[in-house]
Amino acid sequence: MRVFCFILFFWGTILYGETEYGSRILNHKNLENLTHNGFLQTYESDFTEFLHVNGSFQGSRSQIYELKVNGDTRLHECVIHGPLVVKGSLNADHSVFRGPLDLTCKSATFERCAVTEDIVVNNVANYEGKQIIKLTRGAVVQGNITFDSKRGEVRLSKDSRVNGGVIGGHIQLFVE
């Protein structure tokens, strides 16, 4: 039996109930929820309750109600309807965030994105450097950006804006 399980793991994803393990690509899927351990990539997929990923996540043209990722995250043309929690880097473009963002990262980039609520950037363990949020090419944050470390920097292109305040950091303008 152990050999059989090893072969399944080696060849692809093993599914145990509602939790998956391994690398997986989901195209055109509509699911209520999913917990995935490993690399996950989605394309034109919807998650009506939650998606939790322990590993790297790449989402493209997907809609997710609640997203939690323990790993690096890349979003392209996604809509996150509820809370987003990321422990790792975040790079997003052409995406909409309708709930609060809770980030534990050294840096996050938003290109042509809309964030309707607050962004909280938590301390990263054993990291004493600057934590950077980069807003570029028309990205807009309606709420506040709060850096718990008090070492935050919002890098803002001339066509991007923060309508709320920056707490625990400062704004640095840059030219693209």
C-alpha positions in Angstrom: 0.0 0.0 0.0 2.9 2.4 0.7 4.3 1.9 -2.8 0.8 2.7 -4.3 0.5 6.0 -2.3 4.0 7.0 -3.3 3.3 6.4 -7.0 0.1 8.5 -6.8 2.0 11.3 -5.1 4.9 11.1 -7.5 2.6 11.2 -10.6 0.2 14.0 -9.4 -2.2 15.2 -6.8 -3.6 13.0 -4.1 -7.1 14.0 -2.9 -8.0 13.4 0.7 -11.6 14.6 1.4 -11.6 18.4 0.8 -7.9 18.8 1.1 -5.5 18.3 -1.8 -1.8 17.7 -1.8 0.8 18.3 -4.6 0.9 20.5 -7.7 -2.4 21.3 -9.4 -3.8 23.4 -12.2 -7.5 24.1 -12.2 -9.1 25.5 -15.4 -12.7 26.5 -15.6 -13.7 25.1 -12.2 -16.6 26.2 -10.0 -16.1 25.1 -6.4 -17.5 26.1 -3.1 -14.2 25.7 -1.2 -10.8 24.1 -1.4 -7.8 23.6 0.8 -4.6 22.9 -1.1 -1.1 22.0 0.1 1.5 22.6 -2.6 1.5 24.7 -5.7 -1.9 25.7 -7.1 -2.7 27.6 -10.3 -6.2 28.6 -11.3 -7.6 29.9 -14.6 -11.2 31.2 -14.9 -12.2 29.4 -11.7 -14.7 30.4 -9.0 -14.6 29.7 -5.3 -17.9 30.7 -3.7 -16.8 30.2 0.0 -13.0 30.0 0.4 -9.7 29.0 -1.1 -6.8 28.2 1.3 -3.4 27.4 -0.1 -0.3 26.3 1.8 2.2 26.9 -0.9 2.5 29.1 -3.9 -0.6 30.3 -5.7 -1.1 31.8 -9.1 -4.6 32.9 -10.0 -5.8 34.2 -13.4 -9.3 35.4 -14.2 -10.6 33.8 -11.1 -13.2 34.9 -8.6 -12.7 34.0 -4.9 -14.7 34.9 -1.9 -12.1 34.3 0.8 -8.5 33.7 0.0 -5.8 32.6 2.4 -2.3 31.8 1.2 0.8 30.7 3.1 3.3 31.3 0.3 4.0 33.6 -2.6 0.9 34.8 -4.5 0.4 36.1 -8.0 -3.0 37.4 -9.1 -4.0 38.4 -12.7 -7.4 39.8 -13.5 -8.9 38.3 -10.3 -11.8 39.5 -8.1 -11.4 38.8 -4.3 -14.9 39.4 -2.8 -14.0 38.9 0.8 -10.9 38.9 3.1 -7.5 38.2 1.7 -4.7 36.9 4.0 -1.3 36.4 2.5 1.9 35.3 4.3 4.4 35.7 1.6 4.9 38.1 -1.3 1.9 39.4 -3.3 2.0 40.6 -6.9 -1.4 41.5 -8.4 -2.4 43.2 -11.7 -5.7 44.2 -13.1 -7.4 42.8 -10.0 -10.2 44.0 -7.6 -10.1 43.5 -3.8 -13.5 44.1 -2.2 -12.6 42.9 1.4 -9.8 43.8 3.8 -6.2 42.7 3.1 -4.0 41.2 5.8 -0.5 40.8 4.5 2.6 39.4 6.2 5.3 40.2 3.6 8.4 42.2 2.8 6.7 43.6 -0.3 3.5 43.6 -2.3 2.8 45.1 -5.7 -0.5 46.3 -7.1 -0.6 47.3 -10.8 -3.9 48.6 -12.2 -5.7 47.2 -9.1 -8.6 48.5 -7.0 -8.6 47.9 -3.2 -11.9 49.0 -1.6 -10.9 48.4 2.0 -7.9 48.7 4.3 -4.5 47.0 3.9 -2.8 45.9 7.1 0.9 44.9 6.7 2.0 42.7 9.7 5.5 42.3 11.0 7.7 39.7 9.3 9.6 37.6 11.9 13.3 38.3 12.0 13.1 41.0 9.4 14.2 44.5 10.3 14.1 46.1 6.8 11.5 48.3 5.1 8.2 46.8 4.1 7.1 48.1 0.8 3.7 48.4 -0.9 4.0 49.4 -4.5 1.0 51.0 -6.3 1.5 51.5 -10.0 -0.3 52.2 -13.3 -3.5 53.6 -11.8 -3.8 51.4 -8.7 -6.2 52.8 -6.1 -6.6 52.0 -2.4 -9.8 53.4 -0.9 -8.9 52.6 2.7 -5.8 53.0 4.9 -2.5 51.2 4.6 -1.2 50.3 8.1 2.3 49.0 8.7 2.5 47.3 12.1 6.4 47.4 12.0 6.4 51.3 11.7 8.9 50.7 8.9 6.6 50.9 5.9 6.9 52.6 2.6 4.2 53.1 -0.1 5.8 53.5 -3.5 3.3 55.5 -5.5 3.3 56.2 -9.2 1.9 59.5 -10.3 -1.3 57.9 -11.6 -2.0 55.8 -8.5 -3.5 56.9 -5.2 -4.3 56.1 -1.6 -7.6 57.7 -0.6 -7.2 56.8 3.1 -4.0 57.3 5.2 -0.7 55.7 5.5 -0.1 54.6 9.1 3.3 53.5 10.3 5.0 54.5 7.1 5.4 57.1 4.4 4.7 57.7 0.7 7.5 57.7 -1.8 6.5 59.0 -5.2 8.2 57.5 -8.3 8.1 57.9 -12.1 7.4 54.8 -14.2 
